[in-house]
Amino acid sequence: MGRLLSRLCSGCLLLIAVEFAMHIGALVACETPVYRYAMYRWQPAPYEVYFFHDEAPGELDQRVRERLNEFERGGESRANVAYIPVNLDEDPELASVPPDVKKAWLGRDDKKLPAYFISTPYGVGIGFEQLDEVKVNLLIESPFRKSLAAQLETGKLGVFVMLSGKDAAETQATEAILAGLVEEVQQGKVSLYVSPAKGATENAPSPVKPDFDLGFIKLDRDDQEEQWFVRTLLAMEPDLAAEERPMVFLVYGRARALLPYIGKGITRENLIREIEFISGACSCTVKEQNPGVDLLVRYDWEAAAAALADKFGNEEGNESQFGPEMFFPELIIPESTPPAETQLASNDIEKSIVTDDATLERTPEDASAETSLTAIDDEIVAEHPNAETSNDSDLIDPELTASPTGPEVATVVPTPDKPKLDVDALTTTSTTTSVWIVGVGIGIVLVVLFGLTFVVLRPR
């Protein structure tokens, strides 16, 4: 019986703990879709351009350095690229570079200097190059990449990038699958996650249910203007460069690409699984714990994130896109403008005061003031009966009766209104604090009860 009771008590405690954890999890769960959270928060990792040299850079190399630094740091439309000089005279053992870069240099047959080595953020070398300003521009920018980023800014779930294959018929079949799936998503025929509606904000007065949309770009792998884009895509996995079948990459967020589907693996079912991931609720984990690889794209991603925040309103992840008054309006100090009632009272007083031989106007406010003063006098007399025999001048401050010129004038100076407490804000804060206090208390009680149950009802 004791064992049965012990198990029942332990089971009840476990159920309570699980339910409590579920409620707490519901409070902190993120409801923002992955593709929007990635746009708001996930900064693209840089591609590294190593400059191997053994003497001072010449004029051409200096211009390359300046151009790369301009892309990296200058302006709002920055590129995720980093320029890293490597002086072999000062560091012949290459102790200052990562092991994969050192291995690539040591394994190179032609060690002619100077030379540039381009590496991806995940440690895969794209290759050695002799760069100039024109090649640097092609490395960073291309028409397809601009179109890709612009489509992501409009709020599309993602953009399918299809890399053509050698077989024209297979490429055409792949294109038909993608075109059909894009149309299905646009028509709402694919069931996808919809985040709960958010409250109205100044930037988005009436947030609407998002209309799901996908982009589609067909990329010819032999397009000379897009060669660097093609090479970055093929560097995502080993042996992709040798693959001649069509490939499909789904790109989302700030140009983060999921690993490709190839050839017969490009099916409607497989691609829907990818769409469901980027449109699903975000787990709010760090970017590196999510699938995908950052592509080398130059774009004003902060402006793109702000555009999405304007379209979808206030949601988790885009707090930096809104001002503090949107989240804590009750904490913003208003402008120091006198209340309307104070201004009216001040105007009335100025009109009623006459400096020469004019008479004072009697207003309803004056009558009310006299009535209040009479009531106060009656209370004083009631509390101090001996005051009736005292002189009236003893009860009046001489400074108040002194009047250097003209008749005595009683001037009432309006006192500024004290700031009112925001009851709703205090209630919300108090409620949130109470919830956490109660939660912590319940957790402690559950631990204590579990311990007591184990000690008291354990089998003898």
Wavefront OBJ file of the C-alpha trace (Angstrom):
o trace
v 0.000 0.000 0.000
v 2.836 2.326 0.890
v 4.528 1.715 -2.425
v 1.285 2.339 -4.313
v 0.666 5.589 -2.430
v 4.243 6.644 -3.057
v 3.890 6.033 -6.779
v 0.575 7.888 -6.920
v 2.021 10.899 -5.107
v 5.105 10.897 -7.308
v 2.932 10.642 -10.417
v 0.745 13.539 -9.319
v 3.777 15.674 -8.592
v 5.245 14.804 -11.992
v 2.025 15.776 -13.780
v 1.883 19.069 -11.912
v 5.509 19.807 -12.732
v 4.995 18.966 -16.420
v 1.893 21.145 -16.633
v 3.699 24.006 -14.926
v 6.640 23.675 -17.321
v 4.247 23.701 -20.277
v 2.654 26.924 -19.067
v 6.046 28.539 -18.559
v 7.138 27.326 -22.001
v 4.040 28.869 -23.527
v 4.957 32.193 -21.952
v 8.452 32.285 -23.442
v 7.847 30.519 -26.780
v 8.584 32.577 -29.895
v 5.756 32.797 -32.410
v 7.706 34.630 -35.131
v 8.266 32.534 -38.288
v 11.846 31.458 -38.946
v 12.233 33.436 -42.167
v 11.261 36.730 -40.488
v 13.257 36.100 -37.305
v 16.288 35.331 -39.486
v 15.822 38.631 -41.303
v 15.507 40.550 -38.026
v 18.379 39.013 -36.102
v 20.780 36.738 -38.013
v 23.803 38.689 -39.235
v 25.509 37.033 -42.244
v 28.922 35.549 -41.500
v 31.798 37.025 -43.536
v 33.624 35.462 -46.449
v 37.370 35.864 -45.904
v 39.761 37.164 -48.549
v 43.375 36.354 -47.554
v 46.102 38.400 -49.232
v 49.382 36.439 -49.255
v 52.444 38.636 -49.887
v 56.080 39.050 -48.896
v 56.603 42.730 -49.669
v 54.713 45.995 -49.530
v 51.527 45.867 -51.644
v 51.691 47.576 -55.016
v 49.231 50.135 -56.320
v 46.899 47.496 -57.771
v 46.771 45.521 -54.522
v 46.190 48.695 -52.533
v 43.129 49.465 -54.670
v 41.875 45.909 -54.118
v 42.315 46.344 -50.367
v 40.508 49.697 -50.388
v 37.646 48.256 -52.430
v 37.217 45.259 -50.130
v 37.345 47.490 -47.042
v 34.736 49.729 -48.633
v 32.422 46.771 -49.160
v 33.060 45.528 -45.622
v 32.663 48.771 -43.665
v 31.459 51.598 -45.820
v 27.885 52.710 -46.322
v 24.621 51.085 -45.385
v 24.755 48.420 -48.092
v 27.634 46.425 -46.685
v 28.837 43.021 -47.824
v 29.691 40.107 -45.542
v 33.353 40.044 -46.550
v 36.618 40.463 -44.615
v 40.066 41.401 -45.956
v 42.943 39.639 -44.134
v 46.566 40.363 -45.134
v 49.142 37.608 -44.549
v 52.817 38.666 -44.683
v 54.891 35.537 -45.260
v 58.122 37.313 -44.273
v 56.688 38.132 -40.840
v 54.774 34.866 -40.451
v 56.499 32.134 -42.497
v 54.872 29.362 -40.434
v 51.376 30.797 -41.034
v 50.586 30.714 -37.334
v 48.138 33.602 -37.748
v 45.777 31.846 -40.184
v 43.257 29.022 -39.604
v 44.428 25.448 -40.251
v 42.280 25.026 -43.359
v 43.788 28.154 -44.946
v 47.313 27.026 -44.045
v 46.617 23.604 -45.538
v 45.322 25.161 -48.744
v 48.440 27.323 -49.097
v 50.883 24.507 -48.384
v 49.062 22.242 -50.840
v 49.249 24.767 -53.649
v 51.736 23.952 -56.414
v 52.110 27.520 -57.662
v 53.168 29.658 -54.708
v 53.636 32.804 -56.751
v 53.144 35.998 -54.747
v 51.078 38.021 -54.271
v 47.981 35.804 -54.280
v 44.434 35.970 -52.939
v 42.601 33.077 -51.325
v 38.789 33.221 -50.825
v 37.313 31.116 -48.015
v 33.699 30.636 -46.948
v 32.497 31.323 -43.366
v 32.371 27.560 -42.755
v 36.006 26.922 -43.710
v 35.689 25.784 -47.321
v 38.102 27.345 -49.778
v 36.651 28.653 -53.022
v 40.116 29.002 -54.521
v 43.170 31.158 -55.221
v 42.730 34.152 -57.493
v 44.572 37.140 -58.886
v 42.155 39.942 -58.026
v 41.702 43.422 -59.404
v 38.937 45.979 -58.902
v 36.724 44.489 -61.612
v 36.994 40.973 -60.193
v 36.320 42.278 -56.688
v 33.080 43.867 -57.897
v 32.020 40.582 -59.512
v 32.957 38.715 -56.319
v 30.662 40.900 -54.218
v 27.774 41.871 -56.485
v 25.746 40.440 -59.345
v 22.258 41.023 -60.813
v 20.806 37.742 -59.541
v 21.991 38.392 -55.992
v 20.430 41.864 -56.019
v 17.146 40.365 -57.238
v 17.359 37.659 -54.564
v 17.806 40.172 -51.726
v 15.090 42.479 -53.064
v 12.570 39.616 -53.119
v 13.435 38.650 -49.537
v 12.872 42.250 -48.434
v 9.300 42.224 -49.756
v 8.361 39.563 -47.200
v 8.545 36.414 -49.291
v 8.997 33.212 -47.304
v 12.090 32.450 -49.336
v 13.458 32.319 -52.845
v 14.116 29.131 -54.795
v 17.435 29.354 -56.649
v 17.536 26.709 -59.353
v 20.942 25.924 -60.814
v 20.542 24.491 -64.298
v 21.921 21.079 -65.233
v 23.594 19.780 -68.345
v 20.476 17.866 -69.406
v 17.980 20.374 -70.799
v 14.972 18.060 -70.327
v 15.831 17.432 -66.672
v 16.289 21.155 -66.107
v 12.910 21.875 -67.684
v 11.194 19.249 -65.493
v 12.767 20.772 -62.378
v 11.616 24.227 -63.393
v 8.051 22.939 -63.828
v 8.052 21.461 -60.297
v 9.226 24.749 -58.798
v 6.808 26.906 -60.776
v 3.891 24.686 -59.736
v 4.864 24.754 -56.060
v 5.272 28.536 -56.062
v 1.778 28.881 -57.514
v 0.306 26.455 -54.959
v 1.775 28.450 -52.078
v 0.488 31.725 -53.493
v -3.022 30.269 -53.859
v -2.994 28.933 -50.291
v -3.128 25.278 -51.336
v -0.192 24.399 -49.082
v -1.012 24.412 -45.364
v 1.616 26.471 -43.539
v 2.054 27.892 -40.048
v 0.392 31.251 -39.365
v 1.666 33.267 -36.414
v -1.019 34.710 -34.094
v -2.255 38.186 -34.991
v -0.392 40.990 -33.297
v -1.759 44.196 -31.879
v -1.708 47.368 -33.939
v 1.364 49.575 -33.802
v 2.218 53.029 -35.090
v 4.164 51.586 -38.006
v 1.586 48.885 -38.727
v -1.827 50.197 -37.607
v -3.671 47.117 -38.797
v -1.432 44.055 -39.195
v -2.901 41.662 -41.707
v -2.666 37.944 -42.066
v 0.436 37.360 -44.222
v -0.111 36.241 -47.780
v 2.409 33.476 -48.327
v 4.610 33.941 -51.336
v 7.784 32.384 -52.721
v 10.367 33.717 -55.133
v 12.002 31.808 -57.954
v 15.290 32.464 -59.786
v 16.659 30.290 -62.573
v 20.446 30.473 -62.629
v 22.506 29.309 -65.610
v 25.710 27.777 -64.262
v 27.589 29.053 -67.343
v 26.571 32.700 -66.840
v 29.908 34.560 -66.651
v 28.446 37.479 -64.688
v 27.210 35.069 -62.006
v 30.302 32.856 -61.736
v 31.115 33.853 -58.155
v 27.506 33.276 -57.121
v 27.597 29.821 -58.709
v 30.898 29.010 -57.021
v 29.623 29.992 -53.575
v 26.588 27.739 -54.072
v 28.705 24.795 -55.199
v 31.046 25.252 -52.218
v 28.247 24.403 -49.764
v 28.927 20.661 -49.959
v 31.826 18.494 -51.151
v 31.712 17.279 -54.748
v 28.907 19.657 -55.783
v 31.201 21.234 -58.368
v 31.370 17.868 -60.175
v 27.583 17.434 -60.141
v 25.916 18.090 -63.511
v 22.272 17.569 -62.541
v 19.948 20.461 -61.665
v 20.071 21.736 -58.069
v 17.564 23.667 -55.986
v 18.550 25.907 -53.057
v 15.934 27.552 -50.819
v 17.260 30.943 -49.608
v 15.670 32.847 -46.694
v 16.433 35.544 -44.123
v 19.524 37.568 -44.981
v 20.486 35.310 -47.910
v 20.926 32.113 -45.903
v 20.656 29.043 -48.152
v 19.541 25.563 -47.173
v 21.490 22.612 -48.523
v 20.412 21.710 -52.068
v 18.218 19.017 -53.492
v 19.718 17.422 -56.591
v 18.260 15.638 -59.607
v 15.572 13.126 -58.649
v 15.630 14.414 -55.063
v 13.872 17.573 -56.277
v 10.291 16.579 -55.468
v 7.258 18.502 -54.282
v 7.232 16.663 -50.949
v 10.906 17.373 -50.203
v 10.594 21.046 -51.062
v 7.436 21.447 -48.941
v 9.387 20.192 -45.925
v 11.900 22.994 -46.498
v 9.114 25.562 -46.818
v 7.491 24.312 -43.628
v 10.759 24.841 -41.767
v 11.336 28.458 -42.791
v 7.661 29.369 -42.305
v 7.334 27.604 -38.943
v 7.632 29.141 -35.474
v 11.203 30.063 -34.611
v 12.962 28.289 -31.754
v 14.996 31.480 -31.108
v 18.244 29.503 -31.022
v 21.500 30.935 -32.298
v 21.904 31.055 -36.059
v 24.640 28.418 -36.150
v 22.255 25.839 -34.654
v 19.895 26.222 -37.604
v 20.433 24.644 -41.020
v 21.817 26.705 -43.844
v 24.853 28.580 -45.132
v 25.251 32.349 -45.532
v 25.782 33.516 -49.107
v 28.017 36.432 -50.096
v 25.558 39.237 -50.818
v 25.864 43.005 -50.555
v 22.618 44.574 -49.359
v 21.135 46.948 -46.800
v 19.738 44.229 -44.559
v 18.824 46.627 -41.748
v 16.487 48.494 -44.098
v 15.067 45.161 -45.254
v 14.413 44.135 -41.633
v 12.713 47.481 -40.975
v 10.501 46.981 -44.045
v 9.375 43.590 -42.721
v 8.727 45.092 -39.294
v 6.541 47.772 -40.909
v 4.605 45.127 -42.826
v 4.064 42.572 -40.065
v 3.999 44.832 -37.009
v 5.491 44.320 -33.575
v 6.630 40.729 -33.065
v 9.406 38.899 -31.294
v 12.780 39.450 -32.867
v 12.210 42.890 -34.382
v 12.270 44.939 -31.159
v 15.257 46.918 -32.454
v 13.153 48.138 -35.389
v 10.778 50.082 -33.122
v 11.247 52.949 -30.697
v 10.850 52.592 -26.897
v 7.596 54.537 -26.907
v 5.966 51.661 -28.800
v 6.723 49.146 -26.054
v 6.692 51.338 -22.906
v 4.454 54.330 -23.683
v 3.665 54.835 -20.004
v 7.361 55.345 -19.223
v 7.954 58.096 -21.801
v 8.094 61.519 -20.115
v 5.658 63.902 -21.858
v 6.584 67.370 -22.994
v 6.513 70.036 -20.287
v 3.334 71.710 -21.556
v 0.999 73.101 -18.867
v -2.376 71.346 -18.696
v -5.283 73.092 -20.385
v -7.026 73.664 -17.046
v -3.959 75.456 -15.651
v -3.692 77.698 -18.692
v -7.370 78.672 -18.478
v -7.078 79.429 -14.768
v -3.977 81.531 -15.366
v -5.741 83.511 -18.106
v -8.732 84.166 -15.875
v -6.478 85.432 -13.068
v -4.598 87.764 -15.393
v -7.871 89.221 -16.643
v -9.210 89.752 -13.115
v -6.168 91.619 -11.730
v -6.148 95.405 -12.214
v -3.054 97.399 -11.313
v -4.583 100.924 -11.054
v -8.002 101.969 -9.751
v -9.968 99.272 -11.550
v -12.186 96.998 -9.491
v -11.803 93.270 -9.096
v -14.280 91.058 -10.895
v -16.123 88.536 -8.814
v -16.166 85.148 -10.499
v -17.811 81.838 -9.506
v -14.346 80.551 -8.644
v -13.945 83.423 -6.156
v -17.233 82.524 -4.452
v -16.150 78.920 -4.224
v -12.830 79.967 -2.733
v -14.545 82.151 -0.130
v -16.844 79.320 0.850
v -13.849 77.023 1.285
v -12.029 79.614 3.411
v -15.136 80.097 5.594
v -15.366 76.366 6.175
v -11.699 76.239 7.142
v -12.181 79.150 9.601
v -15.115 77.363 11.225
v -12.969 74.266 11.729
v -10.190 76.325 13.310
v -12.656 77.971 15.708
v -14.104 74.632 16.649
v -10.663 73.257 17.459
v -9.429 76.394 19.216
v -12.337 78.094 21.066
v -9.980 80.625 22.674
v -9.089 81.985 19.286
v -12.338 84.065 19.268
v -10.904 86.457 21.881
v -7.583 86.774 20.073
v -6.686 89.467 17.639
v -7.291 88.711 13.960
v -3.927 90.143 13.151
v -2.286 87.407 15.209
v -3.651 84.765 12.865
v -2.454 86.480 9.676
v 1.080 86.386 8.363
v 2.384 89.960 8.142
v 4.167 89.162 4.907
v 0.836 88.274 3.286
v -0.836 91.538 4.378
v 1.955 93.823 3.256
v 0.972 95.701 0.084
v 3.278 98.488 -1.037
v 0.874 99.917 -3.625
v -2.835 99.849 -4.374
v -5.581 97.788 -2.719
v -4.876 94.368 -1.342
v -5.198 91.687 -3.973
v -5.392 87.968 -3.171
v -3.660 86.101 -5.992
v -4.065 82.333 -6.276
v -1.098 80.713 -8.017
v -2.133 77.495 -9.788
v -0.041 74.491 -8.821
v 1.060 72.209 -11.644
v -0.777 68.929 -11.881
v 1.153 66.017 -10.506
v 1.841 63.260 -13.032
v -0.782 60.587 -12.791
v 0.214 57.025 -12.232
v -0.549 54.669 -15.076
v -2.661 52.109 -13.261
v -2.756 49.723 -16.198
v 1.042 49.723 -16.485
v 1.467 49.148 -12.756
v -1.114 46.384 -12.870
v 0.633 44.682 -15.805
v 4.029 44.909 -14.128
v 2.620 43.677 -10.848
v 0.840 40.805 -12.595
v 4.003 39.714 -14.429
v 6.032 39.853 -11.227
v 3.357 37.915 -9.368
v 3.296 35.209 -12.043
v 7.042 34.645 -11.743
v 6.939 34.716 -7.930
v 4.090 32.198 -7.884
v 5.913 30.039 -10.443
v 9.121 29.977 -8.417
v 7.136 29.267 -5.254
v 5.309 26.367 -6.879
v 8.600 24.936 -8.098
v 10.105 25.068 -4.595
v 6.979 23.501 -3.090
v 7.069 20.671 -5.641
v 10.701 19.913 -4.838
v 9.976 19.877 -1.091
v 6.898 17.670 -1.515
v 8.800 15.261 -3.701
v 11.541 14.988 -1.112
v 9.081 14.432 1.729
v 7.209 11.809 -0.296
v 10.425 9.960 -0.979
v 11.524 10.014 2.652
v 8.182 9.275 4.342
v 6.635 6.788 1.900
v 9.700 4.988 0.658
v 9.472 1.161 0.842
v 10.592 -0.269 4.191
l 1 2 3 4 5 6 7 8 9 10 11 12 13 14 15 16 17 18 19 20 21 22 23 24 25 26 27 28 29 30 31 32 33 34 35 36 37 38 39 40 41 42 43 44 45 46 47 48 49 50 51 52 53 54 55 56 57 58 59 60 61 62 63 64 65 66 67 68 69 70 71 72 73 74 75 76 77 78 79 80 81 82 83 84 85 86 87 88 89 90 91 92 93 94 95 96 97 98 99 100 101 102 103 104 105 106 107 108 109 110 111 112 113 114 115 116 117 118 119 120 121 122 123 124 125 126 127 128 129 130 131 132 133 134 135 136 137 138 139 140 141 142 143 144 145 146 147 148 149 150 151 152 153 154 155 156 157 158 159 160 161 162 163 164 165 166 167 168 169 170 171 172 173 174 175 176 177 178 179 180 181 182 183 184 185 186 187 188 189 190 191 192 193 194 195 196 197 198 199 200 201 202 203 204 205 206 207 208 209 210 211 212 213 214 215 216 217 218 219 220 221 222 223 224 225 226 227 228 229 230 231 232 233 234 235 236 237 238 239 240 241 242 243 244 245 246 247 248 249 250 251 252 253 254 255 256 257 258 259 260 261 262 263 264 265 266 267 268 269 270 271 272 273 274 275 276 277 278 279 280 281 282 283 284 285 286 287 288 289 290 291 292 293 294 295 296 297 298 299 300 301 302 303 304 305 306 307 308 309 310 311 312 313 314 315 316 317 318 319 320 321 322 323 324 325 326 327 328 329 330 331 332 333 334 335 336 337 338 339 340 341 342 343 344 345 346 347 348 349 350 351 352 353 354 355 356 357 358 359 360 361 362 363 364 365 366 367 368 369 370 371 372 373 374 375 376 377 378 379 380 381 382 383 384 385 386 387 388 389 390 391 392 393 394 395 396 397 398 399 400 401 402 403 404 405 406 407 408 409 410 411 412 413 414 415 416 417 418 419 420 421 422 423 424 425 426 427 428 429 430 431 432 433 434 435 436 437 438 439 440 441 442 443 444 445 446 447 448 449 450 451 452 453 454 455 456 457 458 459 460
